[in-house]
């Protein structure tokens, strides 16, 4: 048995903001992917994945018992396949903000959900919301609380525009230009980040009136502008707003930025060679970068590992 491939995702804009109804834009990233496979579990990685799937199947059984109207699975077949050595074979790095658990959730739903909503049907706003709700409940097993967006992106493999928490739609993004000077890139922090503690810090900060005001008047405002600029192909405004967003994040989300990156974060803002922002919840993993001149950014960040995600 070998299931279809599910891709990692990158949330270009909207991390943390979408919790407070900012816009968001999520794109599939096919460089990393995963698929369900069966083997003799002779290595520790596949064995660990198989053990995790056993626990996940128990959780899914409980989920369908508690919410029968939301989703049901062929639990018997799932448990049989797990007993026969099924695991999730994935190149998606865990704790890097690119949706490792999202791809697994998408793969399990695709193979084992009864009456599943498929990619081939007319995906109305209602159907997208149902999928997002199901995926949110499924992925909560890994994160404690999930929006369901990562698995949705992975399952559909198309860019998703988040207008608000209950208004999402599939969208098109400007065509890539492989010889373009501008780029979106990933910067490897070399540290594994954990989502739950970062979200806890954010939720604590939300109790502060000043933090809530900053979110609304700056963070959400610039995030929304970046999404509109990017989708509209207005790159001049995009970089102006990304710079503002980068500043706001450095000033207000310090715990989410590994300490050794505070300096190069500021350097990008000072030189305009690149602007950095969080990729996912932060705390490690990847940092997302935007540059109008890829060669300049590569030179400025020559001591770090850069992966180009999108060129324009």
LOBADO-476129 format. One record per residue (C-alpha): x negated, y negated, z negated; residue in three letters. Coordinates in Angstrom, 1 decimal, decimal comma, m for minus. Each point is the difference from the previous one (the first is absolute). Layout:
<pts>
+--------+--------+--------+--------+
:     xx :     yy :     zz : residu :
+--------+--------+--------+--------+
:      X :      Y :      Z :    ala :
...
+--------+--------+--------+--------+
</pts>
This chain:
<pts>
+--------+--------+--------+--------+
:     xx :     yy :     zz : residu :
+--------+--------+--------+--------+
:    0,0 :    0,0 :    0,0 :    unk :
:   m1,1 :   m3,5 :    0,8 :    unk :
:    2,3 :   m3,0 :   m0,4 :    unk :
:    0,0 :   m3,2 :    2,0 :    unk :
:   m2,5 :   m2,7 :   m0,8 :    unk :
:    1,0 :   m3,0 :   m2,2 :    unk :
:   m2,0 :   m3,2 :    0,0 :    unk :
:   m1,3 :   m2,2 :   m2,7 :    unk :
:    1,4 :   m3,5 :   m0,2 :    unk :
:   m1,2 :   m3,6 :   m0,5 :    unk :
:    2,1 :   m2,6 :   m1,6 :    unk :
:   m1,3 :   m3,1 :    1,8 :    unk :
:    2,0 :   m2,4 :   m2,1 :    unk :
:    2,3 :    0,4 :   m3,0 :    unk :
:   m1,9 :    1,8 :   m2,7 :    unk :
:    1,7 :   m0,9 :   m3,3 :    unk :
:    2,0 :   m2,7 :    1,8 :    unk :
:    2,6 :    2,6 :    1,2 :    unk :
:    0,8 :    0,8 :   m3,6 :    unk :
:    1,2 :   m3,7 :   m0,2 :    unk :
:    1,7 :    0,1 :    3,4 :    unk :
:   m2,7 :   m1,5 :    2,2 :    unk :
:   m0,3 :    1,1 :    3,6 :    unk :
:   m2,4 :    2,9 :    0,7 :    unk :
:   m1,5 :    1,6 :    3,1 :    unk :
:   m1,2 :    3,6 :    0,0 :    unk :
:   m1,8 :    1,7 :    2,9 :    unk :
:   m1,0 :    3,7 :    0,5 :    unk :
:   m3,7 :    0,7 :    0,1 :    unk :
:   m0,7 :    3,1 :    1,9 :    unk :
:   m3,7 :    0,2 :   m0,9 :    unk :
:    1,0 :    1,9 :   m3,1 :    unk :
:    2,7 :    2,7 :    0,0 :    unk :
:    1,2 :    3,1 :   m1,7 :    unk :
:    2,0 :    3,2 :    0,8 :    unk :
:    1,4 :    2,9 :   m1,9 :    unk :
:   m2,0 :    3,2 :    0,5 :    unk :
:   m0,2 :    3,5 :   m1,5 :    unk :
:   m3,3 :    1,6 :   m0,9 :    unk :
:   m1,5 :    2,5 :   m2,5 :    unk :
:   m0,8 :   m3,0 :   m2,3 :    unk :
:   m3,6 :    1,1 :   m0,2 :    unk :
:   m1,3 :   m3,6 :   m0,6 :    unk :
:    0,7 :   m2,2 :   m3,0 :    unk :
:    1,6 :   m2,9 :    2,1 :    unk :
:    2,7 :    2,2 :    1,5 :    unk :
:    0,6 :    1,8 :   m3,3 :    unk :
:    0,5 :   m3,3 :   m1,8 :    unk :
:    2,4 :   m1,2 :    2,7 :    unk :
:    2,0 :    3,3 :   m0,2 :    unk :
:    0,3 :   m0,4 :   m3,8 :    unk :
:    1,2 :   m3,6 :    0,4 :    unk :
:    2,6 :    1,2 :    2,5 :    unk :
:    1,3 :    2,6 :   m2,5 :    unk :
:    0,6 :   m2,8 :   m2,5 :    unk :
:    1,5 :   m2,2 :    2,7 :    unk :
:    2,4 :    2,7 :    1,1 :    unk :
:    1,3 :    0,3 :   m3,6 :    unk :
:    0,5 :   m3,8 :    0,0 :    unk :
:    1,9 :    0,1 :    3,3 :    unk :
:    2,3 :    2,8 :   m1,3 :    unk :
:    0,8 :   m2,2 :   m3,0 :    unk :
:    0,5 :   m3,0 :    2,3 :    unk :
:    2,6 :    1,8 :    2,2 :    unk :
:    1,8 :    1,3 :   m3,1 :    unk :
:    0,2 :   m3,5 :   m1,5 :    unk :
:    0,9 :   m1,8 :    3,3 :    unk :
:    1,7 :    2,6 :    2,3 :    unk :
:    1,5 :   m2,8 :    2,1 :    unk :
:   m3,4 :   m1,5 :    0,7 :    unk :
:   m2,1 :    2,9 :    1,3 :    unk :
:   m0,2 :    3,8 :    0,0 :    unk :
:   m2,9 :    2,3 :    1,0 :    unk :
:   m0,5 :    3,6 :    1,0 :    unk :
:   m1,7 :    0,6 :   m3,3 :    unk :
:   m0,2 :    3,7 :    0,4 :    unk :
:   m2,0 :   m0,3 :    3,2 :    unk :
:   m2,1 :   m2,7 :   m1,4 :    unk :
:   m0,9 :    2,1 :   m3,1 :    unk :
:   m0,7 :    3,1 :    2,2 :    unk :
:   m2,4 :   m2,0 :    2,3 :    unk :
:   m1,8 :   m1,4 :   m3,1 :    unk :
:   m0,3 :    3,5 :   m1,4 :    unk :
:   m1,5 :    1,1 :    3,3 :    unk :
:   m2,7 :   m2,7 :   m0,2 :    unk :
:    1,4 :   m3,2 :    1,4 :    unk :
:   m1,9 :   m3,2 :   m0,7 :    unk :
:   m0,3 :   m3,5 :    1,5 :    unk :
:   m3,1 :   m0,3 :    2,1 :    unk :
:   m0,7 :   m3,7 :    0,1 :    unk :
:   m2,8 :   m2,3 :    1,0 :    unk :
:    1,8 :   m2,9 :   m1,8 :    unk :
:   m2,1 :   m1,2 :   m2,9 :    unk :
:    1,9 :    0,0 :   m3,3 :    unk :
:    0,1 :   m3,2 :   m2,0 :    unk :
:   m1,0 :   m2,2 :    3,0 :    unk :
:    3,3 :   m1,7 :    0,6 :    unk :
:    0,7 :    1,7 :    3,4 :    unk :
:    2,8 :    2,2 :   m1,0 :    unk :
:   m1,3 :    3,5 :   m0,8 :    unk :
:    3,0 :    1,1 :   m2,0 :    unk :
:    2,3 :   m1,7 :    2,6 :    unk :
:   m1,2 :    2,3 :    2,7 :    unk :
:    0,5 :    3,1 :   m2,1 :    unk :
:    3,6 :   m1,1 :   m0,9 :    unk :
:    0,8 :   m0,6 :    3,7 :    unk :
:   m1,4 :    3,5 :    0,9 :    unk :
:    2,1 :    1,8 :   m2,7 :    unk :
:    3,2 :   m1,9 :    0,9 :    unk :
:   m0,6 :    0,8 :    3,7 :    unk :
:   m0,4 :    3,7 :   m0,6 :    unk :
:    2,4 :    0,7 :   m2,9 :    unk :
:    2,8 :   m2,6 :   m0,2 :    unk :
:    3,5 :    1,2 :    0,9 :    unk :
:    1,9 :   m2,3 :    2,4 :    unk :
:   m3,0 :   m2,2 :    0,4 :    unk :
:    0,1 :   m3,3 :    1,8 :    unk :
:   m2,4 :    0,4 :    3,0 :    unk :
:   m2,2 :   m2,4 :    1,8 :    unk :
:    1,8 :    0,7 :    3,2 :    unk :
:    3,5 :   m1,3 :   m1,0 :    unk :
:    1,1 :   m3,6 :    0,1 :    unk :
:   m1,6 :   m1,3 :   m3,2 :    unk :
:    2,5 :   m2,5 :   m1,3 :    unk :
:   m0,8 :   m2,3 :   m2,9 :    unk :
:    2,2 :    2,3 :   m2,2 :    unk :
:   m1,9 :    3,1 :    1,0 :    unk :
:   m3,4 :   m1,7 :   m0,6 :    unk :
:    1,2 :   m1,0 :   m3,5 :    unk :
:    1,2 :    3,5 :   m0,8 :    unk :
:   m3,4 :    1,4 :    1,1 :    unk :
:   m1,8 :   m2,7 :   m2,1 :    unk :
:    2,2 :    1,0 :   m3,0 :    unk :
:   m0,7 :    3,7 :    0,4 :    unk :
:   m3,7 :   m0,5 :    0,5 :    unk :
:   m0,2 :   m2,4 :   m3,0 :    unk :
:    1,6 :    2,7 :   m2,2 :    unk :
:   m2,3 :    2,7 :    1,4 :    unk :
:   m3,2 :   m2,1 :   m0,3 :    unk :
:    0,8 :   m1,0 :   m3,6 :    unk :
:   m1,5 :    3,4 :   m0,9 :    unk :
:   m3,4 :   m1,4 :    0,8 :    unk :
:    0,2 :   m3,7 :   m1,0 :    unk :
:    2,7 :   m0,3 :   m2,7 :    unk :
:    1,9 :   m2,6 :    2,2 :    unk :
:   m0,1 :   m0,1 :    3,8 :    unk :
:    1,6 :   m2,3 :    2,6 :    unk :
:    0,0 :    2,9 :    2,5 :    unk :
:   m1,6 :   m2,2 :    2,6 :    unk :
:   m3,2 :    2,0 :    0,4 :    unk :
:    1,8 :    3,3 :    0,8 :    unk :
:    2,4 :   m1,9 :    2,3 :    unk :
:   m2,9 :   m1,4 :    2,0 :    unk :
:   m1,7 :    3,4 :    0,1 :    unk :
:    3,2 :    1,8 :    1,0 :    unk :
:    1,0 :   m2,4 :    2,8 :    unk :
:   m3,6 :   m0,9 :    1,2 :    unk :
:    1,2 :   m3,5 :    1,1 :    unk :
:   m0,6 :   m3,5 :   m1,5 :    unk :
:    2,6 :   m0,9 :   m2,6 :    unk :
:    1,1 :   m3,6 :   m0,8 :    unk :
:    1,2 :   m0,4 :   m3,6 :    unk :
:    2,3 :   m3,1 :   m0,1 :    unk :
:    1,1 :    0,7 :   m3,5 :    unk :
:    0,5 :    3,1 :   m2,2 :    unk :
:    3,2 :    1,0 :    1,7 :    unk :
:   m0,7 :   m1,3 :    3,5 :    unk :
:   m2,7 :    1,9 :    1,9 :    unk :
:   m0,3 :    0,6 :    3,7 :    unk :
:   m2,3 :    1,6 :    2,5 :    unk :
:   m2,1 :   m2,7 :    1,9 :    unk :
:   m2,5 :   m0,5 :    2,7 :    unk :
:   m3,4 :   m1,7 :   m0,6 :    unk :
:   m2,1 :   m1,9 :    2,5 :    unk :
:   m2,0 :    2,3 :    2,3 :    unk :
:   m3,6 :    0,7 :   m1,1 :    unk :
:   m2,8 :   m1,4 :    2,1 :    unk :
:   m3,1 :    2,2 :   m0,4 :    unk :
:   m2,3 :   m2,8 :    1,1 :    unk :
:    1,7 :   m2,6 :   m2,1 :    unk :
:   m2,2 :   m2,0 :   m2,4 :    unk :
:    2,6 :    0,0 :   m2,8 :    unk :
:    0,5 :    3,0 :   m2,2 :    unk :
:    1,7 :    1,6 :   m3,0 :    unk :
:   m2,5 :    2,3 :   m1,8 :    unk :
:   m0,3 :    2,2 :   m3,1 :    unk :
:   m2,8 :   m0,5 :   m2,4 :    unk :
:   m0,9 :    3,0 :   m2,1 :    unk :
:   m0,4 :   m0,9 :   m3,7 :    unk :
:   m1,4 :    3,4 :   m0,8 :    unk :
:    2,3 :    0,2 :   m3,0 :    unk :
:    3,1 :    2,1 :   m0,3 :    unk :
:    2,9 :   m2,1 :   m1,1 :    unk :
:    3,1 :    1,2 :   m1,9 :    unk :
:    3,4 :   m1,5 :    0,9 :    unk :
:    1,8 :    0,4 :   m3,3 :    unk :
:   m2,3 :   m2,0 :   m2,3 :    unk :
:   m0,2 :   m2,9 :    2,5 :    unk :
:    3,8 :   m0,1 :    0,4 :    unk :
:    0,3 :    0,0 :   m3,9 :    unk :
:   m2,3 :   m3,1 :   m0,1 :    unk :
:    2,1 :   m1,7 :    2,6 :    unk :
:    3,3 :    0,8 :   m1,8 :    unk :
:   m1,6 :   m1,4 :   m3,2 :    unk :
:   m1,0 :   m3,2 :    1,8 :    unk :
:    3,5 :   m0,4 :    1,2 :    unk :
:    1,1 :   m0,8 :   m3,5 :    unk :
:   m2,0 :   m3,2 :    0,2 :    unk :
:    2,0 :   m2,9 :    1,4 :    unk :
:   m3,0 :   m1,7 :    1,6 :    unk :
:   m0,9 :    3,3 :    1,8 :    unk :
:    3,5 :    0,3 :    1,3 :    unk :
:   m0,1 :   m3,6 :    1,3 :    unk :
:   m3,3 :    0,7 :    1,8 :    unk :
:    1,4 :    3,1 :    1,6 :    unk :
:    3,1 :   m1,8 :    1,3 :    unk :
:   m1,6 :   m3,3 :    1,1 :    unk :
:   m3,3 :    1,3 :    1,3 :    unk :
:   m0,5 :    3,7 :    0,3 :    unk :
:    3,4 :    0,9 :    1,6 :    unk :
:    0,0 :   m3,2 :    2,0 :    unk :
:   m3,3 :    0,7 :    1,7 :    unk :
:    0,7 :    3,7 :    0,3 :    unk :
:    3,3 :   m0,8 :    1,9 :    unk :
:   m1,9 :   m2,5 :    2,2 :    unk :
:   m2,7 :    2,6 :    0,8 :    unk :
:    2,5 :    2,6 :    1,1 :    unk :
:    1,8 :   m2,5 :    2,3 :    unk :
:   m3,3 :   m1,3 :    1,4 :    unk :
:   m1,3 :    3,5 :    0,7 :    unk :
:    3,2 :    1,3 :    1,7 :    unk :
:    0,3 :   m3,2 :    2,0 :    unk :
:   m3,6 :    0,2 :    1,2 :    unk :
:   m0,9 :   m3,4 :   m1,6 :    unk :
:   m3,5 :    0,8 :   m1,0 :    unk :
:   m1,1 :   m3,6 :   m0,8 :    unk :
:    2,8 :   m0,3 :   m2,7 :    unk :
:   m0,6 :    3,6 :   m1,1 :    unk :
:   m3,6 :   m0,7 :   m1,0 :    unk :
:    0,9 :   m3,2 :   m1,7 :    unk :
:    2,7 :    1,8 :   m2,1 :    unk :
:   m2,2 :    3,0 :   m0,6 :    unk :
:   m2,7 :   m2,3 :   m1,5 :    unk :
:    2,6 :   m1,5 :   m2,4 :    unk :
:    1,2 :    3,5 :   m0,9 :    unk :
:   m3,6 :    1,2 :   m0,6 :    unk :
:   m0,5 :   m2,9 :   m2,4 :    unk :
:    3,2 :    0,6 :   m1,9 :    unk :
:   m0,9 :    3,7 :   m0,4 :    unk :
:   m3,5 :   m0,8 :   m1,2 :    unk :
:    1,3 :   m2,4 :   m2,6 :    unk :
:    2,9 :    2,0 :   m1,3 :    unk :
:   m0,6 :    3,7 :    0,7 :    unk :
:   m3,6 :    0,3 :   m1,3 :    unk :
:    0,6 :    3,3 :   m1,9 :    unk :
:    1,0 :    1,6 :    3,4 :    unk :
:   m3,3 :   m1,0 :    1,6 :    unk :
:   m3,0 :    2,0 :   m1,0 :    unk :
:   m2,4 :   m2,4 :   m1,7 :    unk :
:   m2,9 :    0,4 :    2,4 :    unk :
:    2,2 :   m1,2 :    2,8 :    unk :
:    1,0 :   m3,4 :   m1,6 :    unk :
:   m3,1 :   m1,6 :    1,5 :    unk :
:    0,4 :    1,1 :    3,6 :    unk :
:    3,8 :   m0,7 :   m0,2 :    unk :
:   m0,9 :   m3,7 :   m0,9 :    unk :
:   m2,7 :    0,0 :    2,7 :    unk :
:    2,5 :    0,8 :    2,7 :    unk :
:    2,2 :   m2,9 :   m1,1 :    unk :
:   m3,0 :   m2,4 :   m0,1 :    unk :
:   m1,5 :    1,0 :    3,4 :    unk :
:    3,2 :    0,8 :    1,9 :    unk :
:   m1,8 :    3,0 :    1,4 :    unk :
:    2,7 :    2,4 :   m1,3 :    unk :
:    2,8 :    0,0 :   m2,6 :    unk :
:    0,6 :    2,9 :   m2,4 :    unk :
:    3,3 :    1,3 :   m1,5 :    unk :
:    1,2 :    2,9 :   m1,9 :    unk :
:    0,8 :    3,3 :    1,8 :    unk :
:    2,6 :    1,7 :   m2,0 :    unk :
:   m0,1 :   m0,4 :   m3,8 :    unk :
:   m3,7 :   m0,8 :   m0,2 :    unk :
:   m2,2 :    1,0 :   m2,9 :    unk :
:   m2,4 :    1,7 :    2,5 :    unk :
:    0,6 :    1,8 :    3,3 :    unk :
:    0,0 :   m2,1 :    3,1 :    unk :
:    0,1 :   m3,8 :    0,2 :    unk :
:    1,6 :   m1,4 :    3,1 :    unk :
:   m1,8 :   m2,6 :    2,0 :    unk :
:    1,0 :   m2,5 :    2,7 :    unk :
:   m2,5 :   m1,8 :    2,3 :    unk :
:    0,1 :   m2,2 :    3,1 :    unk :
:   m3,5 :    1,2 :    0,9 :    unk :
:   m0,7 :    3,6 :   m0,6 :    unk :
:   m3,7 :   m0,3 :    0,6 :    unk :
:   m0,3 :   m2,8 :   m2,6 :    unk :
:    1,9 :    2,1 :   m2,5 :    unk :
:   m2,1 :    3,1 :    0,7 :    unk :
:   m3,2 :   m2,1 :   m0,5 :    unk :
:    1,2 :   m1,6 :   m3,2 :    unk :
:    1,1 :    3,4 :   m1,4 :    unk :
:   m2,8 :    2,0 :    1,4 :    unk :
:   m0,6 :    1,7 :   m3,4 :    unk :
:    3,5 :    1,5 :    0,0 :    unk :
:    1,8 :    2,6 :    2,0 :    unk :
:    2,5 :   m1,6 :    2,4 :    unk :
:    2,8 :    1,9 :    1,9 :    unk :
:    1,8 :   m2,0 :    2,7 :    unk :
:    3,7 :    0,6 :   m0,1 :    unk :
:    1,4 :   m2,4 :    2,6 :    unk :
:   m1,6 :   m2,4 :    2,5 :    unk :
:    1,5 :   m3,0 :    1,7 :    unk :
+--------+--------+--------+--------+
</pts>
